[in-house]
């Protein structure tokens, strides 16, 4: 429902989340879990059972950043395709300039010029050199390149002299400043393996192989639905007693950040007709994410409607914020199933829950390995209190001082305070079995962002 704090009778996260009597496990069986709260790990494991890597599709190269390659990329030619020059200079025979020095330059006749993108039309013979540009193929007969600054070219140009000959001031060894054919890639080689995530460097390699598109596991479409009579769409005129929907936008931004395609399906009101219509709009997605309606409350119809459309569990997870959580499978028709992740209504709770569970689901659909957020060890500047044996994810600012990471809390940790997330670059964790993490103690921190100040 609400994207911000709910009234205590509607959305208090101190209420116990509704527990499901049935659980969709493996697609066919159900199990009763009673009133025991799930650990974060148990909840994540149960959620990920219902996700798999999506199908592959050919995709334009520049649209694949952050996606996973679905098949090996094979080289159809050597890179470089021919021996080529690493410098602007002169291709020559190393033996012809043996003993050359600034005091004893050796003069060679210039037989021609070869530019990048051209094939040489002249060979290097004893006593001769060919002027060559960086990347240009090395002409037959040459076994080294001398940079032009190690010759008298600049003086000849300044004096208006022709470049029909050149004085070489330094001796070179065979192979100097020549990049051999196939030095980077050999024809037939598997250059990139299926399963690699494409970064700018991989995209550059694929381009060097001649690909303008590649097969990658497609991005999941994630439908996002907010619920509540009190919500306004951003841009609508403000009305007293109403609040603007922030959850849709913060969750949509998170979906995009982790590689998914967000699909905003609007706001469902607190009635069966609106909920059913909204759910229908999300059934063509790869995952549906709702916010609010997963805790006990007089107006929480989400759980009632969801259970009519599939097999949904309502869990209490041993974490703070984001104790109430829903997960299950919706029937999309024609045998198709859509996983649903139901997040709490308070905005910080929704974001923290998505970091723990939604991010992992998107990674799995993208074909990426299961991996937690980057975690560091920091020293607390102030205590984190744990009053109810839940894992506390405290919003914190992480900085580096004298080679040590330090963590300062962002202030009031209320789950309705969305601006506290804007000040945080990490979530400092107090484990379930500790009543307090004292100032000065070490703490594990899930990093939300890395900045220059952090390093």
Secondary structure, DSSP 8 states (H G I E B T S, - for coil): --SS---HHHH-TTS-B---S---BTTTB----TT--B-HHHHHHHHHTT-----EEEEEGGG-TT-BB-S-EE-SS-BSSS-EESSSEEEE-GGGGTT--SSS-EEEEEEEEE-TT---SS---TTEEEEE-TT-B--TT--EEEEGGGBTHHHHHHTT--SSEEEE-S---TTTTEE-TTSSB-TT-EEE-TT-B--HHHHHHHHHTT-SEEEEE---EEEEEEE-TTEE-TTS---TT-EE--HHHHHHHHHHHTT-EEEEEEEE-SSHHHHHHHHHHHTTSSEEEEES--B--TT--HHHHHHHHEEEEEEEBSEES--EEEEEEEEEETTEEEEEEEE-SSHHHHHHHIIIIIHHHHHHHHT-------EEEEEESS-EE-SSS-EEEEEEEEEEETTEEEEEE-S---TT-THHHHH-SEEEEE-TT-SEE-TTSEEEEEES---TTT-
